[in-house]
Amino acid sequence: MKFPPTPALFTHRDLRLSDLGQPESLLRTYAWMQLARTGDNRILDLFRQGLIRGTVTGGQGNEALIVPLALLADKAIDVVSFSHRGFGGHLIWSGHLGDHLCQYFANSGSPTKAREGNIHHGDPANRSLPMISHLGIMLSNVVGTTDSQRRLGRPAVGFAFFGDGSSSTGDVHESLNLAAVLSSPVVFVIENNKYAYSTPICEQFVSPNLFERAKGYGIEGFAMDCSDPAHVLQTLGRAIEQARTKCRPVLIEAHTFRLRGHAAYDTCDYMEPGEAEAILAQDPLPKFRATLAAAGHGARLDAIDAEVHAFTEATIKAAMALPPVSPAGMAEEVYAPAAAPMPWKAEPVAAEKITMAQAINLGLRKILTERPESVVLGQDIGHYGGAFKVTEGLVEDFGRPRVFSTPLCESASTGYALGLAVNGHRAIEEFQFADFATEATTQIVLNAATYHFRAGQKCPVVFRFPCGGGLTFGSFHSQEMESAFLSFPGLKALYPSNPQDAFNALLAAYEDDNPVILFEHKALYRHGKHPVKWDPAYRDVWSPAKLRAGDHATVVTYGEMTLLAGEACDFLAGEYEKTFDLFDLRALAPLRLDAIKASLARTGRLVVIHEGRRTHGFGAELVARLTEEHFSALKAAPLRIAALDLPVPFAPELEAAYRPSRDKIVDAIAAWLG
């Protein structure tokens, strides 16, 4: 069933500063506010009838902020991420009322295919970025997409919403600082409705004026009363124009009204007696209607109300008639579809043998030279060249807009990279150490990794993780992180063990339309020099490489352990006359194990070696995947060789006891051969 035609009243979704003195602009604002209020109220009714699942967080009382802002935004170029109270903004930005209602019904008309709940949707194709529940996270995404638009020559402004409660989160402060440093024209809006769920502002912070935090970032900030939509239109219109022309961020503390509590299940019993009634008495919508009626627009208002009611009810009926959503395609759509190879030039060939660090630098240079959409970022990666000098010389050769050092804000930097990625740019982010990526875990595993599944939006970004131990760096600079990050679906991962594979892996990761983690073992950065050339089969890095051939067992490993396993296999062949099929896994996600399974079917014995800890280690997943189909054909129990279940110790003697070595591998396999 098709949705009813959108009334002519709602085909006009824009207002400009020059319109604001006209009665039509106020009537248009009222109409959208009334549609948003009516929609929110009916959604609450339907939830209480059991026709909408989960819960609903209404925007009742917030319309005088969200509707003027959405009308004033340039929907052709601007960027937004609405929050829980932004239903009216979604209606104005794009789509039919029915599309948005189907999101709540979680049926086949849902724009997220019912994979996301209620207000957790957007329209990435039109730069409406879908929020996730971790409040504050989306601000940096808006900064990134806004910057992407500016890089494309479009005078865009970004709009990022967060509440008085989430104003205390670290991501908010990281993002404000990053936007200030980058001179990104983002309008940050604090929706201050005096409560973070049930916690009043007096228990959240000492200073009552949240907008004054702008001073700490060297940007403009001011408070705005949202009780009068006409005043909001004028105030926001000037602020948006200033951000657009001056290309600077601004922080607005918008004093709004939460008429229905935090969500449908909120009883508001934490409020003082009479407090809820006092808030309801300040409701901007009936006041705005009364002002317009007093100005002689009563008949128009009655007609608008009737049209809104009829349109809403007809659309609800049509939306409810749609069939349930189908689970078909869920597994296939965790990842974006395979992308075609990029038209790389068949070059370069290194003039001499180079290290793995130099091979990655060579790959970054190739990408920056041939791919204008590429951006390289991370802490200290500019003139310093990164903690391991992998990016040395890049900023001098390609300039700061393409290669730049970020503030110390792993989460906001990652969110910024995601914002670039969903708008056509491709970012490569270097973490100083893989361990520090834990600061950006939410952005990586719950935002980037889920983008395609929940929003159908490709998110091509490369995260470079310098990882691994053996260099006496201690617990916070030596972790193997693959087991933790790859337990979340939606991420791809490559782990090269030599310069040529590192060069190939960077190109393969870059052109993939999904977020890819590139694990780079620090001990391999300068472990010998090898020839690196243009390899037309660079995409083969997504499959395991067979490094040794033998009959006795199948050995699977990756990273630095590949070198140690090779030495161990050579020793065992000489001393024990036992030969092994040795595979360098290379790609950790997705796993392509057909060649290894064929080897195991022939040898009947399996050894898995990895540097990470044994308990919950990645080797356990490999053993399970490789043996569950042919368990009865195994000639011996699988052997796992891994690090001890300890934090990475510091002293070299302790670290040597902690992690696998060539001799430990030899001893373990020899004992297993028993």
N, C-alpha and C positions, 0 to 999 in steps of 0.2 A: 504494500500500500504506500502511495506517495503522501508526503506531508502536504497540508493545505498551503496554498500560495501565501507568501509573506505579504502582509498588507503594505501598501505604498508608504505608509507612515514609517515603516522600518527598513525601507530600502536606502534611506539616507543615514549613513553611519559616521558622518564627519561634521565637525565644526572647526572653524578657523577663528583666529582672534578678531578678524573684521566682522564676523557674524554675531559676536557676543552681545552687542547692544540691541539686537533685533528680537521682537517677541517670539518669532518662529524658532529661534535658537533655544529659548527657554521652554517652549512647548515641546520641542523635539527632545530636550533633556528630560522633561517630565515623562514623556511617553516611554522612553527607554527605562527610566527609573520604575515606572509602574509595571512594565513588562518583567523587569528583574524581580520586583517584589512579589508580583503575582506568581511568577514561576517558582520562586523560593518557597512561598507559602503552600503552593500545591504540591511541591516535592515533599514538604514536611507532612502534609496530609496523607500522601500516598505511602510514605514511610510508615506512618502510624497504622495504616491499613494493611501493612505487610506486603505491599507491592514493590517496595524498594528495599533492598537488603543492605547490610553493613550499617552505616549511619549516615547522617547528613549534617553538614555544617552550613548553616544559612548565612546569607549576606544581608538579612533584614537590618536596616539602619545604616548600612555601609554604602548604599546606592549613591548618596550625594557626593561621595569621593570617587567611586569606581566608574560611574557612568560619565561624569564630566571628563575624567582623564582619558577614558577609552575613546570618547568622541573627539577629543582634541588631538590624540595621537595620529600620526600619519601611518595608517595601516599598510600602505604600500612599501614602506621602508623601515619603520620603527620596530623595536624589539620589546617584548614584554614577557614576564612570568607572573601570572596571577596566583594569588594564594587562596585560602579556604573561603574567603568572603567575596570572591571575584566573579560570581555567576553573571552579573550584569556586564562585566568586561568581556567575558567569553562570548556573550550574545552579540555584542557590538563588533568584536574583532573579526569574526568570520563564522560561517556556517549558519544553519537554520536552527530555530528553536528546537525542532525535533531531534537534530543531531545531539544536542546537549542533553535533552531529556533522556534519550536512549542511553547515554552514558550512565545515568542514574538507574535506569531499568536494567542495565547490564544485559541487553538483548543483542540481536544480530545487527542492529543499527548503531551500536556503540562505536564511536570513533577509535577506541582502543581495543576493539573486538572483545570488550568486557574483561580485558586482562588487567585493567587498572580500575580502582574504585572511585565512584562518584565524581568529585571535583578534580580528581587527579588526571586531568587531560589538558591538552592544548592543541595547537596546530603548528607543528614545527615548520611545515612548508611555508607558512606565513609568519614565521618568527614569533609565534606564541609558544614559549617553551613550557612543557608540562612539568608541574611541580612534583617533587617527592616530599615525603612527610618529614624529612629531617630539615627542620626550619633553618633558614639562613643559607642553605647549600646553593640555592638557585641564583643568588645575587651575582656570584662570580660568573655563572653561565651567561647571564644577561650582559655582563661586562665584555665577555669574549665575543658574543654574537654582535653586539654593538660595534666593537672594534673591527670585527670582520666586515660589517657593512661600510664602515668608514674607509677601510683599506680598499674596498671595491668602489670608492668614490661616491658613496651615497650618504647624504647628510642626516644620518639616522640618529635618533635618541632612544635610549633604553629606559625601561620602567621596571623597577624591581621592588616588590612588596614584601614586607615582613611586619610582624606584630611587636607590641611593646615587650612581650615575653621573649621572643627570639632576638630582640635587639641585644640581649646579653650573650648570645652565642659567639664563639670565636670566629666563625665563618663570616658573620656580618662585619666584624672589625677588619678582618683580612681583606674582604672585598672592598670596603670603603677606602682603605689605604691603597689597594691595588688600583682602583679606579682613579684615585687622586694622582698617583704616580704616573699613570698612563694617560692622564687628561682625557678620560673616557666620558662622553656626555650621557651619563646615566642619572635619571631622577630616582633616587632612593626614597621610598615612601614608608614611613613607620605608621602602621594602622594602630593607633593608640586608642583602644576601647576600654582601657583601665583594668583589664584582667588578662592574665595568661592562664587560660582555662579557669581555674578557681582562685588563682593567686593574685591579690590586688597589687597595684603598682607600689604601694607603700612597703611591700615586702620584697620587691624586685630590685629596687635601686634607691640610692640616696637622693641624687639630683632629680627634681621633678621635670626638668626640661631636657628631654632626650635630644632635641635638635642641636643643643649646644655641643654635642660630641663632634659635630662637623668641624669645629675649630681645631681639634686635635689633628685633623687630616688636611687642614688648609683649604677647606672648601666651604661654600656657603651653606647655611642651614637656617630654617625658620619653622615656626609652628603655624598651623592653619586650622581654623574652626570649620568643621564640616556640617554645621547646622543649616547653612544657607547655600543651596546649589549655585545660585547666581554669583555669590562671592567666590565659591570654589572655582567656577569656570574662569573668572577673571584672574584669580591668583595662579592657578595652574597654567593658564594660557601664557602668562608672562614668564613663569619659571621654565616652561618647556621651550619657549622661544629663546630664552637666554642660554639654556643648555645647548640648544641646536647651533646657535651662532657663535658662542664663546668656546664650545667644545670643552666644557668642564662639568664635573658632577655636582649635584646639589642634593642635600638631605632635607626632606620635608617630614615634620612630625604632624600627622593628620589626626586631629582629635575626632574620632568617630563614635558610633553608638552601636552596641551589641544588644539587640532587642530580644534575642532568643537563647541566650546562653551560649556556651562553647559549641555544643552539638545537640542533636535531637534528644539524647539521653540525659542532658544536663538539667538537674532539678533546680539549680541556682540557690540551693539552701544555704550556701556560704555567704550570701548577701545579707546586708543589714535590712531590718524591716523597713519597707517602703522604698528601698533603693531601686528595685526593678521597676516599680511604678514611676519613679522619678525619671529613669532613663527612657521609659516608653513615652513619657510626656514630652520629651525632646525630639521625638521622631521627626526627621527632616521632611519626609514625604508629604504627610498631611499639611504641614505648615507651608510647604512650597505650593501645594495645590490651592490652599486658601489664598495665598498671595496672588497667584495667577488668576483665580476666580475674581478676586477684588479688582483686578485690572481689566475685567470685562471679558475674560476668556472662559466663562463657566460652561457655555454650550460646547465649545471645543473640547474641554476637559471631560465632559460627560461622554462625548463621542469617542474620545481616546479610551476611556475606561471600558466602554462597551466593546470596542474593537479588540482591546487587549484580552478581555475575558473570553470573547468568542474564539479568538485565535489560539489562546492557550488551551482551552478545552478541546478544540478540534485537533490540535497537535498532540495533546496527551492521548486522545482516542486513537489517533493514527500510530503513535509510537508504541502504545500498548498492544496493538494488533500485530506488530512484527514478531516473527518467530524467535525462539531462543537462540542463543549463540551456539556455534558448533566448536568443539575442541579441535577440529581438523586444522592442521598446519602449525600447531603450537610448537612442537619440537623443531620443525624445519625453520621456524621464524625466530628462534633465539638469536641466530646470526643473520646479518644482512647477506643477500645473495652474493655469490662469488663475483668479483669484479674482473673486468677484462684487464690484461696486462697493460701497463702504461707504455707509451712509445719511447722507451729509453734509447738513448744513443748507444751504439755498440762500443762504448769506451767508459772509463779509461783502463789502461793497463799500467799497473805500477811499474815505474822504471827500475825498481830494485825490490828485493824482498822487504816486507814491512811487518810490523807488529799488528796485533789485533786492534789495539787502540788506534793505530794509524789507518787500519782498514775501515774502521767505523768512521773516522774523520773523512776518509776518502768517499765513503758512501754518503755522508752528510753533505759534502761538497757537491757531489753529483746531483743530489736531490735539490739543493738550493739553486744550483745552476739551471737545471732543466725543468723544475716545477715551480712556477711563480706563486702557487697557492701555499707553498710550504713556509712554516714558521718553526724556529728552534728556540726553546726557552728552558729556563731552569736556573737554579741558584749558582752564581759565580761562573756561568758558562760564557760570559762575554770576554772582556779583555784578559781575564785570568785564565780562561780556557778550560774551566771545570776542575773539579777536585782531582781528576786523573788526567787532565790535559787532553781529553778526547776532543774537545771543541776548539782547541787552540787554533787561532788565526781566522776563525770563521767570521767574527764580528768585523774584523778589519777588512775582510774581502767582500762581505755581503751587507754590512750595515746593520745598525741597531734595530730598525723596524722588523728585520727578518730574523735576527739573532740577538736575544737580549736576556740579561740577568734579571730575575724576578726578585721582589722582596722575599723575606723568609716567611712564606705562607703556602705550604704545600697544598693545602686544600683549595684555597682560592686560585692558586696557579693552575691546578688541575681543572677546576671548574671553568676557568677562563679558556683553557685548551679545549674543553668540551664545547663551549660556546662557539669557538672558532670552527670546530669540526662539523657541527650541525648546520653551518651556514656556507659550506663550500671550501673553507680553508682546511689545511691538514697540518696539525701541530705535532712536533716531536718534543716531548718533555723529558729532560734528564733529571732524575733524582740524584742528589749527591751520593747517597747510599740507599740501597733497596729498603733498609730498615726504616728510613724516613718516610717511605710511602704509606706507612701505617697512619700518618697524619692525614692522608688523603683517601683512606679506605672507603668512606661513604661515597665520595665522588667516583671512585674507580669501580667498585663492585656493585653498588646499588643505583648509580646514576648512569655512568657510561655503559656498563655491561648490560643494562636492561633497556636501553633506549630503543633498540629496534623491536624487541619483543612487545613493549608496552605502547610504543608510539609509531612504529613502522619507519623510524628515522635512522638512517645510517649515521654512525659516529666514528669516523676514521681518525684515530689518534694513536700515536706510538708512545708508550711509557718505557723509558730506558732505565733499567734497574741494575746498577753496579752491585753485585752480590757476592756471597761466599766468603769463606774464611781462609786461614793459613797465612795471614799477613800480620798477625798479632794486633788486631784492631779492637778486640773485645766484643762484648755482647751487643752493642748498639750500632756496630758497623760491619757485621759479619754474617748476617742471617741469610739463610736460604728461604725465600718467601713463597715458592711456587705452591706448596701444599695449602697455605692459607688462602692465597688469592684465587687459585683455580678451583677451590671448592664452590665458588660462586659461578653460575652459568653466564655465558655471554662474552667472556673474555677469551682471546686467543693468546698464545704464548710461544715464543721461540727461544731456544737456549743454545747458541752456537759454541763450538769448542775450538775453532781455528779461524785465522783471518779471512780466508775465502768465504767460509760459511757466515761469518759475521757481516761481511760486505753484502752477501746475497740476502741474508736475513733482514737487514735494514731496508733493502729495496722491497722485499716481499711484504714486510710488515707495513711499510709506508703506503703501498698501493691497495692494501686491504681495506674494505669499507667497514671494518669493525675495530673496536679498541684492541690493541695488541701490546702485550708486555714483552719487551726484549730483555731477557736476563743476560747479563754480561759479567762473567766471573772476573773479579778484580785481579786474581793471580794470573789470568790469561792475557791481560792487557799487554804485557811486555814479555811474555814467555816465548822467546824465540821469534825469528822472522821467517816469513814464507811468501811465496809469490801470490799476488792477487791480480786477477784479470776480470774483464767483462765476461760474464757467464750467461749465455742466453737461456740456460736451464736454471736460472736463479730460483725459480719457484719450487724446484725440487727440495729446497730446504724444509718444506712443509712435510716431508716424509723422512723416515729414518735412513741413515747411511750405514751400509754394511762395511765394517773396517777390517774384519778378520773372518776367515772361513775355517770351520772345523766341524767335528762330528760329536764331540762329547757332550756339550751343553750350549745353550743359548744365553749369552750375556748381554744385558741391556743397561745402558747408562746414559749420561749426558753431562754437559758442562766440563769442569776440570777433571771430574772422575773419568772422563773418556780417555785422557792421557794416562792416568794411573791404571785403568783397566787394561789398556793396550799393553803397558809394560808388564802387568801381571800375567796376561795371556801369553806373551812371548816367553816369560820365565817358566810358566807351567808347561808350555810346549817343549821347552828344552830340557827341563828337569824331570817332568812326569810323563812326557810324551802324550799329553792330553791336549787336543786342539779344540777351539771354541769358535762358534759364530759370535762375533762381537758387533753390536749395533749401537751407534750413536743416535739417540732418539731425535734430537734436534728440535722437533715440534712437540711441545707438551700439551697443547690444546689448539685445535682438536687432535686427538690421538689417532694416528693411522698405523694400525698394528698388523695389517695383513701379512707383510713380509716376515715379521717377527713370529707371528703365529705359525706360519708355514715352517719356519726354522724349528720352532718348538715341537711341532708335530713330528719332525724328523729326529731331533736330538732327544726329546723326552725329558730334558732337564733344563731348569731355568735359574739364572742368577740375576738379581737386580741390584744395582749399586747406585747410591746417590749420597750426596753430602749432607742433606738435611737429616734431622733427627728421625729415629726409627718409628717412634709412636706417632700415629697420624701422618706419617711421612708419605711422600708421593709414591714411593716404592710399593706401598700396600695397594694402592689403586692399580698400579701396573701388574702386580701379581694377580690380583683379582680378575682384571680384564683378560690377561693372557692364559689363565688356567681354567676359568669357569666353563669353557666349552670343551676342553680336552683333559679334564682332571684325571679321569680314569686311565689315560694313556701315559701319565707321568711315571718316570722311572725312579724319581726321588722327590722328596719335599722341596719346594722352591726355597732358594737361599736369598735372604735380604741382607745386604751389607750397607750400613748407614752410620750416622753419628750417634753418640750417646744422647740419652734424654736429659740434657742439661742446657742451661743457658751457655752461650759460647764463652769459654773462659779466656782470660787475657794472656797470661804468661805463655811463652812458646812451648814449654814442656807440657803445660796443661792442655793447650789447644791441640798439640800433637796427639795427646791421649784421647781427646774428644772426637776428632774427625777421622774418617778413613784415610789410609795411606796405601802405597803400593804393597808394602810388606803385610799390612793387615789384610788386604784383599787376597794376597797369595796364601796367607795362613788360613783365612776363613774358607777359601775354596778347597785348599788341600785337606783340611779337616772334614769338609763336606764330602769330598771324594772318597774319604776314609775307606 
